[in-house]
Amino acid sequence: MAKIQLNGKKISIKSNFSLQDLLKKYKLINKKVAIEHNGQIIPKINYKKKYLKNDDRVEIVHFIGGG
């Protein structure tokens, strides 16, 4: 178990949890999102490879169309 900060809130996640897993958990998997991990923007192709660890900081923003 690890504790991370997600969009300013502390949450607990399982060990070996990737950014891709985080998107699935919050039902954002097919949305247009941008992810910042510990101050760095992560390219979408790396979401499956980037595993989270204790005290990581993650910011997820998703885009909403409007008019």
LOSETI-983656 format. One record per residue: residue number from 0; residue in three letters; x, y, z of N, C-alpha, C, O, CB in turn. Coordinates in steps of 0.02 Angstrom, whole numbers, plus 32768, in hexadecimal, padded with zeros to 4 digits. Glycine has a CB too. Layout:
BEGIN
@nr = NUM, rest = Ala, npx = X, npy = Y, npz = Z, capx = X, capy = Y, capz = Z, cpx = X, cpy = Y, cpz = Z, opx = X, opy = Y, opz = Z, cbpx = X, cbpy = Y, cbpz = Z
...
***
This chain:
BEGIN
@nr = 0, rest = Met, npx = 802A, npy = 7FC5, npz = 8000, capx = 8000, capy = 8000, capz = 8000, cpx = 802D, cpy = 803E, cpz = 8000, opx = 8060, opy = 8040, opz = 8022, cbpx = 7FD0, cbpy = 8000, cbpz = 803D
@nr = 1, rest = Ala, npx = 8018, npy = 8070, npz = 7FD9, capx = 803D, capy = 80AF, capz = 7FD6, cpx = 800C, cpy = 80E9, cpz = 7FDD, opx = 7FD2, opy = 80E3, opz = 7FCA, cbpx = 8067, cbpy = 80B5, cbpz = 7F94
@nr = 2, rest = Lys, npx = 8024, npy = 8120, npz = 7FF7, capx = 7FFB, capy = 815D, capz = 7FFC, cpx = 8018, cpy = 8190, cpz = 7FCC, opx = 8053, opy = 819F, opz = 7FCE, cbpx = 7FF8, cbpy = 8179, cbpz = 8045
@nr = 3, rest = Ile, npx = 7FED, npy = 81AA, npz = 7FA0, capx = 8002, capy = 81DD, capz = 7F71, cpx = 7FD4, cpy = 821A, cpz = 7F78, opx = 7FA0, opy = 8217, opz = 7F9A, cbpx = 8001, cbpy = 81C2, cbpz = 7F28
@nr = 4, rest = Gln, npx = 7FE8, npy = 8250, npz = 7F58, capx = 7FBE, capy = 828B, capz = 7F56, cpx = 7FA3, cpy = 8290, cpz = 7F0F, opx = 7FC9, opy = 8296, opz = 7EE0, cbpx = 7FE5, cbpy = 82CC, cbpz = 7F6B
@nr = 5, rest = Leu, npx = 7F61, npy = 828E, npz = 7F08, capx = 7F40, capy = 8293, capz = 7EC8, cpx = 7F15, cpy = 82D2, cpz = 7EC6, opx = 7EE5, opy = 82D9, opz = 7EEB, cbpx = 7F14, cbpy = 8254, cbpz = 7EBA
@nr = 6, rest = Asn, npx = 7F28, npy = 82FF, npz = 7E9A, capx = 7F04, capy = 833F, capz = 7E93, cpx = 7EFA, cpy = 8360, cpz = 7ED8, opx = 7EC4, opy = 837B, opz = 7EE7, cbpx = 7EC0, cbpy = 8335, cbpz = 7E71
@nr = 7, rest = Gly, npx = 7F2E, npy = 835D, npz = 7F01, capx = 7F2D, capy = 837F, capz = 7F42, cpx = 7F10, cpy = 8357, cpz = 7F7B, opx = 7F12, opy = 836F, opz = 7FB4, cbpx = 7F06, cbpy = 83BC, cbpz = 7F3B
@nr = 8, rest = Lys, npx = 7EF6, npy = 831B, npz = 7F6E, capx = 7EDA, capy = 82F1, capz = 7FA4, cpx = 7F04, cpy = 82B3, cpz = 7FAE, opx = 7F1B, opy = 8294, opz = 7F7E, cbpx = 7E91, cbpy = 82DE, cbpz = 7F94
@nr = 9, rest = Lys, npx = 7F0D, npy = 829F, npz = 7FED, capx = 7F31, capy = 8262, capz = 7FFD, cpx = 7F04, cpy = 8225, cpz = 7FF0, opx = 7ECB, opy = 8224, opz = 8008, cbpx = 7F4B, cbpy = 8262, cbpz = 8046
@nr = 10, rest = Ile, npx = 7F1D, npy = 81F4, npz = 7FCB, capx = 7EF9, capy = 81B6, capz = 7FC0, cpx = 7F28, cpy = 817B, cpz = 7FCA, opx = 7F65, opy = 8183, opz = 7FC8, cbpx = 7ED9, cbpy = 81B4, cbpz = 7F78
@nr = 11, rest = Ser, npx = 7F0C, npy = 8140, npz = 7FD5, capx = 7F33, capy = 8103, capz = 7FDB, cpx = 7F29, cpy = 80DA, cpz = 7F9C, opx = 7EF1, opy = 80D5, opz = 7F82, cbpx = 7F20, cbpy = 80DB, cbpz = 801A
@nr = 12, rest = Ile, npx = 7F5F, npy = 80BC, npz = 7F84, capx = 7F5B, capy = 8091, capz = 7F49, cpx = 7F80, cpy = 8051, cpz = 7F57, opx = 7FA7, opy = 804C, opz = 7F87, cbpx = 7F79, cbpy = 80B5, cbpz = 7F0B
@nr = 13, rest = Lys, npx = 7F75, npy = 801F, npz = 7F2E, capx = 7F98, capy = 7FDF, capz = 7F34, cpx = 7FE0, cpy = 7FE6, cpz = 7F1C, opx = 7FF1, opy = 8016, opz = 7EF9, cbpx = 7F74, cbpy = 7FA8, cbpz = 7F0B
@nr = 14, rest = Ser, npx = 800A, npy = 7FB8, npz = 7F30, capx = 804E, capy = 7FB6, capz = 7F16, cpx = 804B, cpy = 7FA5, cpz = 7ECB, opx = 801B, opy = 7F87, opz = 7EB4, cbpx = 8079, cbpy = 7F82, cbpz = 7F3D
@nr = 15, rest = Asn, npx = 807E, npy = 7FB9, npz = 7EA6, capx = 8082, capy = 7FAD, capz = 7E5E, cpx = 8047, cpy = 7FCB, cpz = 7E39, opx = 802D, opy = 7FAC, opz = 7E0A, cbpx = 8085, cbpy = 7F63, cbpz = 7E50
@nr = 16, rest = Phe, npx = 8031, npy = 8006, npz = 7E4C, capx = 7FFA, capy = 802A, capz = 7E2C, cpx = 8017, cpy = 805B, cpz = 7DFA, opx = 8042, opy = 8084, opz = 7E0C, cbpx = 7FCC, cbpy = 804F, cbpz = 7E62
@nr = 17, rest = Ser, npx = 8002, npy = 8057, npz = 7DBC, capx = 801C, capy = 8083, capz = 7D88, cpx = 7FED, cpy = 80BE, cpz = 7D7D, opx = 7FB6, opy = 80C0, opz = 7D97, cbpx = 8027, cbpy = 805D, cbpz = 7D46
@nr = 18, rest = Leu, npx = 8005, npy = 80EF, npz = 7D56, capx = 7FD9, capy = 8126, capz = 7D44, cpx = 7F9D, cpy = 810D, cpz = 7D1D, opx = 7F66, opy = 8127, opz = 7D25, cbpx = 8000, cbpy = 815B, cbpz = 7D1B
@nr = 19, rest = Gln, npx = 7FA7, npy = 80DB, npz = 7CF3, capx = 7F70, capy = 80BC, capz = 7CCD, cpx = 7F3C, cpy = 80A0, cpz = 7CFD, opx = 7F00, opy = 80A9, opz = 7CF3, cbpx = 7F8B, cbpy = 8085, cbpz = 7C9E
@nr = 20, rest = Asp, npx = 7F52, npy = 807E, npz = 7D32, capx = 7F24, capy = 8062, capz = 7D64, cpx = 7EFD, cpy = 809A, cpz = 7D87, opx = 7EC2, opy = 8092, opz = 7D96, cbpx = 7F4C, cbpy = 8039, cbpz = 7D99
@nr = 21, rest = Leu, npx = 7F1E, npy = 80D1, npz = 7D94, capx = 7EFE, capy = 810A, capz = 7DB4, cpx = 7EC6, cpy = 8126, cpz = 7D88, opx = 7E90, opy = 8136, opz = 7DA1, cbpx = 7F31, cbpy = 8141, cbpz = 7DC4
@nr = 22, rest = Leu, npx = 7ED3, npy = 812A, npz = 7D47, capx = 7E9F, capy = 8142, capz = 7D18, cpx = 7E64, cpy = 8112, cpz = 7D16, opx = 7E2A, opy = 8127, opz = 7D14, cbpx = 7EBC, cbpy = 814A, cbpz = 7CD2
@nr = 23, rest = Lys, npx = 7E72, npy = 80D1, npz = 7D18, capx = 7E3C, capy = 809F, capz = 7D19, cpx = 7E12, cpy = 80A6, cpz = 7D58, opx = 7DD5, opy = 80A5, opz = 7D55, cbpx = 7E58, cbpy = 8058, cbpz = 7D14
@nr = 24, rest = Lys, npx = 7E34, npy = 80AE, npz = 7D91, capx = 7E11, capy = 80B3, capz = 7DD1, cpx = 7DE0, cpy = 80EE, cpz = 7DD2, opx = 7DA9, opy = 80E8, opz = 7DEE, cbpx = 7E43, cbpy = 80BB, cbpz = 7E0A
@nr = 25, rest = Tyr, npx = 7DF3, npy = 8125, npz = 7DB4, capx = 7DC9, capy = 8161, capz = 7DB4, cpx = 7DA1, cpy = 816A, cpz = 7D73, opx = 7D87, opy = 81A0, opz = 7D65, cbpx = 7DF3, cbpy = 819E, cbpz = 7DC0
@nr = 26, rest = Lys, npx = 7D9D, npy = 8134, npz = 7D4C, capx = 7D76, capy = 8133, capz = 7D0E, cpx = 7D88, cpy = 816C, cpz = 7CDE, opx = 7D5D, opy = 818C, opz = 7CC1, cbpx = 7D2B, cbpy = 8137, cbpz = 7D1E
@nr = 27, rest = Leu, npx = 7DC9, npy = 8177, npz = 7CD7, capx = 7DE2, capy = 81AA, capz = 7CAA, cpx = 7E0A, cpy = 818C, cpz = 7C70, opx = 7E2B, opy = 81AF, opz = 7C4B, cbpx = 7E0E, cbpy = 81DC, cbpz = 7CCF
@nr = 28, rest = Ile, npx = 7E06, npy = 814A, npz = 7C69, capx = 7E31, capy = 8126, capz = 7C3A, cpx = 7E27, cpy = 813C, cpz = 7BF2, opx = 7E58, opy = 813F, opz = 7BCD, cbpx = 7E23, cbpy = 80DD, cbpz = 7C40
@nr = 29, rest = Asn, npx = 7DEB, npy = 814C, npz = 7BDD, capx = 7DE0, capy = 815F, capz = 7B97, cpx = 7DD5, cpy = 81AA, cpz = 7B8E, opx = 7DBE, opy = 81C1, opz = 7B5A, cbpx = 7DA4, cbpy = 813A, cbpz = 7B7C
@nr = 30, rest = Lys, npx = 7DE6, npy = 81D0, npz = 7BC1, capx = 7DDE, capy = 8219, capz = 7BBF, cpx = 7E20, cpy = 8239, cpz = 7BA9, opx = 7E55, opy = 821B, opz = 7BAF, cbpx = 7DC8, cbpy = 8236, cbpz = 7C04
@nr = 31, rest = Lys, npx = 7E1C, npy = 8275, npz = 7B90, capx = 7E58, capy = 829B, capz = 7B80, cpx = 7E72, cpy = 82BA, cpz = 7BC0, opx = 7E51, opy = 82E6, opz = 7BDD, cbpx = 7E4B, cbpy = 82D2, cbpz = 7B48
@nr = 32, rest = Val, npx = 7EAB, npy = 82A2, npz = 7BD7, capx = 7EC7, capy = 82BA, capz = 7C16, cpx = 7F10, cpy = 82CD, cpz = 7C0D, opx = 7F31, opy = 82B9, opz = 7BDD, cbpx = 7EC0, cbpy = 8284, cbpz = 7C4C
@nr = 33, rest = Ala, npx = 7F28, npy = 82F3, npz = 7C3C, capx = 7F6F, capy = 8302, capz = 7C43, cpx = 7F81, cpy = 82F0, cpz = 7C8B, opx = 7F5C, opy = 82FF, opz = 7CBA, cbpx = 7F80, cbpy = 834F, cbpz = 7C32
@nr = 34, rest = Ile, npx = 7FBB, npy = 82CF, npz = 7C94, capx = 7FD0, capy = 82BA, capz = 7CD7, cpx = 8014, cpy = 82D8, cpz = 7CE6, opx = 8044, opy = 82D3, opz = 7CBF, cbpx = 7FD2, cbpy = 826D, cbpz = 7CDC
@nr = 35, rest = Glu, npx = 8017, npy = 82F7, npz = 7D21, capx = 8057, capy = 830F, capz = 7D3C, cpx = 8069, cpy = 82E2, cpz = 7D77, opx = 8041, opy = 82D9, opz = 7DA5, cbpx = 8052, cbpy = 835B, cbpz = 7D52
@nr = 36, rest = His, npx = 80A5, npy = 82C6, npz = 7D75, capx = 80BD, capy = 8299, capz = 7DA9, cpx = 80FC, cpy = 82B8, cpz = 7DC7, opx = 812F, opy = 82BF, opz = 7DA6, cbpx = 80CC, cbpy = 8251, cbpz = 7D8D
@nr = 37, rest = Asn, npx = 80F8, npy = 82CB, npz = 7E06, capx = 8130, capy = 82EA, capz = 7E2A, cpx = 814E, cpy = 8325, cpz = 7E02, opx = 818B, opy = 832D, opz = 7DFE, cbpx = 8167, cbpy = 82B7, cbpz = 7E37
@nr = 38, rest = Gly, npx = 8121, npy = 834E, npz = 7DE6, capx = 8137, capy = 838A, capz = 7DC3, cpx = 8148, cpy = 8383, cpz = 7D7A, opx = 815B, opy = 83B4, opz = 7D59, cbpx = 8171, cbpy = 83A5, cbpz = 7DE6
@nr = 39, rest = Gln, npx = 8142, npy = 8346, npz = 7D5F, capx = 8152, capy = 833B, capz = 7D18, cpx = 8115, cpy = 8321, cpz = 7CF3, opx = 80F2, opy = 82F5, opz = 7D0B, cbpx = 818D, cbpy = 830A, cbpz = 7D11
@nr = 40, rest = Ile, npx = 810A, npy = 833D, npz = 7CB7, capx = 80D4, capy = 8324, capz = 7C8D, cpx = 80E9, cpy = 82E1, cpz = 7C70, opx = 8120, opy = 82DA, opz = 7C55, cbpx = 80C2, cbpy = 8358, cbpz = 7C54
@nr = 41, rest = Ile, npx = 80BD, npy = 82AF, npz = 7C75, capx = 80CD, capy = 826C, capz = 7C5E, cpx = 80AB, cpy = 8260, cpz = 7C1A, opx = 806F, opy = 826A, opz = 7C15, cbpx = 80B7, cbpy = 8236, cbpz = 7C92
@nr = 42, rest = Pro, npx = 80D1, npy = 824B, npz = 7BE7, capx = 80B2, capy = 823B, capz = 7BA7, cpx = 8083, cpy = 81FF, cpz = 7BAE, opx = 8090, opy = 81D1, opz = 7BD5, cbpx = 80E8, cbpy = 822C, cbpz = 7B72
@nr = 43, rest = Lys, npx = 804D, npy = 8200, npz = 7B88, capx = 801A, capy = 81CC, capz = 7B8C, cpx = 8037, cpy = 8186, cpz = 7B82, opx = 8020, opy = 8157, opz = 7BA2, cbpx = 7FE4, cbpy = 81D9, cbpz = 7B58
@nr = 44, rest = Ile, npx = 8069, npy = 817F, npz = 7B57, capx = 8085, capy = 813C, capz = 7B4A, cpx = 80A8, cpy = 811F, cpz = 7B87, opx = 80B6, opy = 80E3, opz = 7B89, cbpx = 80B6, cbpy = 8140, cbpz = 7B11
@nr = 45, rest = Asn, npx = 80B7, npy = 8149, npz = 7BB9, capx = 80D9, capy = 8131, capz = 7BF6, cpx = 80AA, cpy = 8123, cpz = 7C30, opx = 80C2, opy = 810F, opz = 7C66, cbpx = 810C, cbpy = 8164, cbpz = 7C0B
@nr = 46, rest = Tyr, npx = 8069, npy = 812C, npz = 7C28, capx = 803A, capy = 8121, capz = 7C5F, cpx = 803D, cpy = 80DA, cpz = 7C7B, opx = 8038, opy = 80D1, opz = 7CB8, cbpx = 7FF3, cbpy = 8130, cbpz = 7C49
@nr = 47, rest = Lys, npx = 8046, npy = 80A8, npz = 7C50, capx = 8048, capy = 8063, capz = 7C67, cpx = 808A, cpy = 8053, cpz = 7C8B, opx = 808D, opy = 8028, opz = 7CB7, cbpx = 803F, cbpy = 8033, cbpz = 7C2C
@nr = 48, rest = Lys, npx = 80BF, npy = 8077, npz = 7C78, capx = 8102, capy = 8068, capz = 7C93, cpx = 8112, cpy = 808F, cpz = 7CD3, opx = 8140, opy = 807C, opz = 7CF7, cbpx = 8135, cbpy = 8078, cbpz = 7C5F
@nr = 49, rest = Lys, npx = 80EE, npy = 80C5, npz = 7CE0, capx = 80FE, capy = 80F0, capz = 7D19, cpx = 80D8, cpy = 80D8, cpz = 7D57, opx = 809C, opy = 80E0, opz = 7D5C, cbpx = 80EC, cbpy = 813B, cbpz = 7D0A
@nr = 50, rest = Tyr, npx = 80FD, npy = 80B9, npz = 7D85, capx = 80E0, capy = 809F, capz = 7DC2, cpx = 80E6, cpy = 80D1, cpz = 7DFA, opx = 8118, opy = 80F5, opz = 7E00, cbpx = 8101, cbpy = 805C, cbpz = 7DD6
@nr = 51, rest = Leu, npx = 80B3, npy = 80D3, npz = 7E24, capx = 80B1, capy = 8103, capz = 7E5B, cpx = 80CF, cpy = 80E7, cpz = 7E9A, opx = 80CB, opy = 80AB, opz = 7EA7, cbpx = 8069, cbpy = 8119, cbpz = 7E67
@nr = 52, rest = Lys, npx = 80EC, npy = 8113, npz = 7EC2, capx = 8109, capy = 80FD, capz = 7F01, cpx = 80F4, cpy = 812E, cpz = 7F38, opx = 80D8, opy = 8163, opz = 7F2A, cbpx = 8156, cbpy = 80F8, cbpz = 7EFD
@nr = 53, rest = Asn, npx = 8101, npy = 811C, npz = 7F75, capx = 80EE, capy = 8144, capz = 7FAF, cpx = 8104, cpy = 818D, cpz = 7FA7, opx = 813C, opy = 819A, opz = 7F91, cbpx = 810B, cbpy = 8126, cbpz = 7FEF
@nr = 54, rest = Asp, npx = 80D8, npy = 81BB, npz = 7FB9, capx = 80E4, capy = 8203, capz = 7FB9, cpx = 80EA, cpy = 8223, cpz = 7F73, opx = 80FE, opy = 825D, opz = 7F6E, cbpx = 8123, cbpy = 8211, cbpz = 7FDE
@nr = 55, rest = Asp, npx = 80D7, npy = 81FE, npz = 7F3E, capx = 80D5, capy = 821D, capz = 7EFB, cpx = 809D, cpy = 8250, cpz = 7EF9, opx = 806C, opy = 824B, opz = 7F1D, cbpx = 80CB, cbpy = 81E7, cbpz = 7EC5
@nr = 56, rest = Arg, npx = 80A6, npy = 8282, npz = 7ECF, capx = 8073, capy = 82B5, capz = 7EC3, cpx = 805C, cpy = 82AF, cpz = 7E7B, opx = 8084, opy = 82B2, opz = 7E4C, cbpx = 808F, cbpy = 82FD, cbpz = 7ED2
@nr = 57, rest = Val, npx = 801B, npy = 82A8, npz = 7E72, capx = 7FFD, capy = 82A0, capz = 7E2F, cpx = 7FC6, cpy = 82D3, cpz = 7E26, opx = 7F9B, opy = 82DC, opz = 7E51, cbpx = 7FE2, cbpy = 8258, cbpz = 7E25
@nr = 58, rest = Glu, npx = 7FC7, npy = 82F4, npz = 7DED, capx = 7F92, capy = 8322, capz = 7DDA, cpx = 7F76, cpy = 8309, cpz = 7D98, opx = 7F9B, opy = 82FD, opz = 7D68, cbpx = 7FAB, cbpy = 836D, cbpz = 7DD4
@nr = 59, rest = Ile, npx = 7F34, npy = 8300, npz = 7D95, capx = 7F13, capy = 82E9, capz = 7D58, cpx = 7EE0, cpy = 831F, cpz = 7D45, opx = 7EB5, opy = 8331, opz = 7D6D, cbpx = 7EF0, cbpy = 82A3, cbpz = 7D61
@nr = 60, rest = Val, npx = 7EE5, npy = 8337, npz = 7D07, capx = 7EB3, capy = 8365, capz = 7CED, cpx = 7E94, cpy = 8344, cpz = 7CB0, opx = 7EB7, opy = 8325, opz = 7C88, cbpx = 7ED1, cbpy = 83AB, cbpz = 7CDC
@nr = 61, rest = His, npx = 7E53, npy = 834C, npz = 7CA8, capx = 7E33, capy = 8333, capz = 7C6B, cpx = 7E0E, cpy = 836C, cpz = 7C49, opx = 7DF8, opy = 839B, opz = 7C69, cbpx = 7E03, cbpy = 82F9, cbpz = 7C7B
@nr = 62, rest = Phe, npx = 7E09, npy = 8365, npz = 7C08, capx = 7DEF, capy = 839A, capz = 7BDF, cpx = 7DA4, cpy = 838F, cpz = 7BD2, opx = 7D8E, opy = 8357, opz = 7BC5, cbpx = 7E15, cbpy = 839E, cbpz = 7B9C
@nr = 63, rest = Ile, npx = 7D80, npy = 83C5, npz = 7BD7, capx = 7D38, capy = 83C4, capz = 7BCC, cpx = 7D28, cpy = 83F6, cpz = 7B95, opx = 7D3B, opy = 8430, opz = 7B99, cbpx = 7D10, cbpy = 83D3, cbpz = 7C0D
@nr = 64, rest = Gly, npx = 7D04, npy = 83DF, npz = 7B62, capx = 7CF1, capy = 840C, capz = 7B2C, cpx = 7CB6, cpy = 8438, cpz = 7B40, opx = 7C8F, opy = 8426, opz = 7B6C, cbpx = 7CDF, cbpy = 83E3, cbpz = 7AEE
@nr = 65, rest = Gly, npx = 7CB1, npy = 846F, npz = 7B21, capx = 7C79, capy = 849C, capz = 7B30, cpx = 7C73, cpy = 84CF, cpz = 7AF9, opx = 7C98, opy = 84CF, opz = 7AC7, cbpx = 7C83, cbpy = 84BF, cbpz = 7B74
@nr = 66, rest = Gly, npx = 7C45, npy = 84FA, npz = 7B02, capx = 7C3C, capy = 852B, capz = 7ACD, cpx = 7C22, cpy = 856C, cpz = 7AE6, opx = 7C18, opy = 859A, opz = 7ABE, cbpx = 7C0F, cbpy = 8511, cbpz = 7A99
***
